[in-house]
Amino acid sequence: MKEQKGITDARSMQVLYLAVIVTVICVFIKPMCCKEAYLYCMEITYMFGMVTPVIIVHGGAWAIPDHMAEASVAGVKAAARAGYAVLQQGGSAVQAVEAAITLMEDDPVFDAGTGSVLNSAGDVEMDAVIMEGSQLNAGAVACVQNIKNPIQLARLIMEETDHVLLVGEGANKFAEERGVETVPQSTLVTDDARKSWERFMKFRTTVDVLFRDRTTVACPPIGCDTVGATALDSSGNVAFGTSTGGITAKRPGRVGDSPLIGCGGYCDNEVGGVSTTGHGEAIIKVCLAKHTTDLMREGLSPQKALESALEFMTSRVKGSGGGVAVSKDGQVGLHFTTQRMAWAWLKQNQLHYGLDHQEDCVEKIS
């Protein structure tokens, strides 16, 4: 391991020296501006396989109430740090995404893992997906009920089976075979989730309340928020993951966008990665994640691609939501058409995070 690290460090220094030389040549010899020199330098470093790692996460796009705001932001910041720590140690994008989402699944403020909402029968049913952009391998689960970390089960499906999606009893049986941690369903349910279920069973207003767009007059919001992440590692590989407990008071057996490739997320090393959030049925109808990466393939930045894709979803099927994205060269994007979305991203030890529209807080981390 030490020998491998030494090789990596030496290679990094060689690439750094090459980048400096290229920049000097471009600025002082070629008739090219500093910006063009920088872009040329970045292209050279990408060709040599040295990419600056980055991870971006979200805690769900919905009408996040004030009493949950601080905890939601703290949760995504911690998740971004967890994933970035993996990348800094030379870990893969898949490992980083899994680490970030596992942390959010264990945080009861989020509707994923512990904190999952209840369906109309009063039960927990969780979905999750993970995908890597090199070979387009993916794994997903739907309607699992007693799995502590569905994202970890999804990764096992990706790496140890020939399948992409396992559901319900079959997914739980596979989890048992592989020794995946299970817990009593009651330990996944919070007081907030129980109160949300009681309210929505009475008034039947889940979608209108949780996923109203930012122009709608406020009404009492009660919990629902998918979590997700996408990352780029130092080898140029991208990955995404998404995990959710679904929508409060949904019908038993309902599966939303989260575990569906191209809907709850998508990634390809040739383009980048996306994780989406919002009203699942609307996201499924427009294949929001694939739509976003297709726009990126056409040349749009992650930011512009997300804005365009979400605008299309609103105009075409009247759906609201959000997403986070990273391009193959490390650009990031985030956008949401709901009232709020907790998000955070980390690159070169700069942590960006926010909750409300136009918010971008920055912290330097050591």
N, C-alpha and C positions, 0 to 999 in steps of 0.2 A: 504494500500500500504506500509506504514512504517512497519507494522507487518510482511508482506510478505518479505520485504527487510531484516528484522532482522533474519528471519528464514533462508533465503538464505545465509546471511553472516555467521551465526552460522554453517550451514552445510558446507560451504566452509572451515571454520577453522577446523572442524572435519576431513574433507578429507585431509587437509594439514597436520595435525598432524599424521594421518594414513600414509600418503605418506612418511613423514620423518622417522617414525618408521620402515616402510618396507625397506627403503633405508639403514638405519643403520644395520638392520638385514642382508640384502643381502650382504653388503660390508664387515662387520666384522665377520659374522658367516658363511654364505654360501660361498663356493669357487666360487665366481662369480665376474666378473670385474665390474667397476663402470658403464660402458655403459649398461651392462645387468641389473644392479640394476635400472638404470634410466628407461629402457624400461619396466621392471616389475612394477615399480612405476606408470608409465603412464597407464599401463593396469588396475591397481587397481583404479586409479582416473576415468578412463573411465567407469569402472563397476559401480562406485558410481554416475555416471551422471554428473561429473564435467569436462567439456571439455573446453579447451582454445579456445575462438572464433577467427575466422580469416575470412577475405574477400579478394578476388582477383578480379580485374576488368581489362578490356581491352577496348581500344578505336578504335579497328579495325586493321587488318593486311593488309597493302597495301603499295603502293609507296608514303608515306607521304612526301610532299615537305618540304624543309627547312623553308619556311615562315610560315608553320603551325606546325612545330615541337614543339616549346616552348609552344604554346597554347594547343596542344594535350596532352603533358606531364602534364601541370598544370591541365587540365581537369580530367585526370584519377586519379591524386593525390587527388583532391578535392572530387571526387566520392568515392574513397576508404575511405577517412576520414568520409564522410557522412554515409556510410554504417557501418563503424566501430563504430561510435558514437551510432548508434542504438543497436548494439551488446553489447556495454559497459553498456548500460542502461537496459539490460536484454531483449531486443527485439529479435524477431525471425529472422531466416535466410531469410525468405520470406520478412519480413519488411526491412531488411538490403539491400537485392538485389534490391527491389523496390526503396528505397531511393537513392541508388547509380546510378541506371539507370535513374531515373527521373531527377537527376542533369545533367547527360550527355545529356538527351533529350532536356534539356533547354539550353545547351551550343551550340551555332551555329557552333563551330569548328567541331562538329561530325555530321555524316550522320544518324541522328535519331531525331524524333521530329523536333524542330526548327533546320534548317540546312540540312534537307532532300533533296536529289537530285531529279531531274525531270525525268519523263519517256519521251518516244518519242513524246507524245502529249503535253508535257510541264506541266504535272500535277504531284502532289505529291501523292505517294502511299506508305504507311508505314506498316511494319509488326512488331510484337512483341510477346514474349512468356515468361511465368514464370511457374516454377514447384517446388513442394516441395517433399522431399525425403522420408517422413514418409509413406504416403499412395499412393504416386506417382500421386497425383492430379496435374493437369496442366490446364492452360488457354492460349489461343493465339488469335491474330487477324491478318488479312492480308488485304492488299489493302484498308486501311482506309485513308481518305484524309484530314480531318479537325480536328483531335484529337490532342490536345496539348501534351498529354503524353500517348502514346499507351500502355506502360507497366502497367499503372494503370488500363486501360480498360481490359487488359489481366488478371490481378489479379481478377477483378470483375467476369469475365467469369469463372475463376477457382473456385471461392468461392460462386457464386450465381446462377450458371446454372448447368445443367447436361451435358453440352457440353465441348469440349476441344478447338475447333477452330471455330470462326465466321469470315466471310469475307465480304468485301465491304459494300453494302447497309445494309445487315443484322447486321453487326457489328456496323455500325453507328446508326441504329435504337435502338439497345440495349444500346448504349452509351447515347442516348437521354432519354431513359426510366430511366436510372440510374443517370441522371444529371451530366454525365462526361463532363468536360470542353471542349468546342469546340472553334475553332478560325478560322478566315478567312484563307483560304489556303495560301494567299499571305504572311501572317506573318510568315509562316514556311520556306519561300524561301529566301536564302541569295544571295548576289551578286556573290559569288563564285559558288554557285549552278547553277545560271543562266549562268555564263560564261562557266562552265563545260558542260552544256547542249548544248550551241551553238557550242562549239568545237567538241563534240562527234557526234552531228547531222551532222556535216560537214565531219568528218574523219572516223566515225564508228570504233573506235579502243578501246572501253571501256575496255573489259576484258584483252586484251594484255597489255594495259598501266597500269591499276590499280593493277592487280594481277600477274604481271611478277615475276618470282622468283629472288632471290638475285644475280644470276650469269648473268642475262640478261643485255645487254648494256642499259644504262639509256636513257629514252625518257621523254618528258614533262609530268609530272603527274598532274592530276586534279581530285578532290575529290570523295572518296567513302569509307566509313568506318562504319561497324556495331559496336555497343557497346554491352558490356555484363559484367556479374558478376556472381560469385558463392561464397557462404558463408557457414560457419559452425557456428552454435550458441552454447551457453553454455549447451544446453540440448542435444546436439549431432545430431540436425537436420540439414540437408543440403538443399540448394535451389539454383536454377540458374535462370537467366533471360537474354534475348537477345532482342535487338531492332534495327531496321534499316529502312532507307529510300530506300534501294535497290541499284541498279546499275544505273548510269546515262544513259539516253536514252534507257532504257529497254522498251519492248513492254508493253502497258497498260494491266493490269491483270497478269503480270508476278509475281510469288511468288518464292522467293529463299528458302534457307535453314532455315533462322532465326526462323520462327514460327513453324517449324516442329520438333516434339519431336524425339530425337535421331539423329537429323541433326544439328540444330542450338544450341542444348544443351541437356543435360540429367542429372538427378541426382537420387540417391537412397541412403538412409541412410546406407544401407549395404555396400556401396562402397565409394561414394563421389559425387561430382558434376563437370560438365564441361560446359563451354560456348565457342562456336567456332566462327570463323570469316574467311572471305576469299571469294573465288569464289563459290557462292551458288550452282550452278549446279554440280560442282565437289563434294562439301560436301554432297549433297543429294545422289549422286550415291554410296558413300561409307558409308553413315550413320556415319559421322565422330565422333560425340559425343558419340553415343552408342558403336562404335568401341573402343573408348578410355576408356570408363568405363568398358567394357568387359575385356580389358587388365588389368585394375586396379583390377578387381575381381580375375583375375588369379594370382595376386601378384605383378604386376609391380607398381612402384611408379608413382604418377601423372606426374612427369617429363618424365620418360622413356615411359610411356603410350602415352603421347602426341607426343613425338618424333617418336615413332614407328607408330602411326596412321597417322601422317602427311607424313611420309616417304612412307607409303603404298598408300596414296592418290596421291602422286606425281608419283610413279611408275605405279600405276594402271590406273589412269585417267588423268595424267599430270596436276593436279590441285595444286594450291598454296593457303596457308592460315595460320591460327594460332589458338591458343586456350589457355585458362587458366583453371586450375583444382585445386580442393582441395579434399583430401581424408577424410574418416570418422574420422581419428585420427589427422587431422589438417595439414598434409603435403601439400605443394603447388607445382604446376608445371606450367610452361609457355613455349611455343615454337612457332616459326613462320618460315615459309619458304619463305615469301615475304621479301621485302627489309627492312621494318620497321613494328613495332607494338607498340603502346603506351600501357603501362601496369603499374599496381601498386598493391601492396598487403600490408595488415596491420595485424600484430599479436603482442601481448604483447607490444604495443606502439612503435613498430619498423615499419617504413614505407619504403618499398622497391619500386623502380620505375625505368623505363627505356624506351628506344625507339629503339636503335640500337642493333644489335647482340652483345652478351657478355657484355652488359651494365647492371650494377646492382648498383644503387645509394641507399644510406640508410640515413634516417633521424630519429632521436628520437623525438617522439611527446609527449606532456604533457597530 
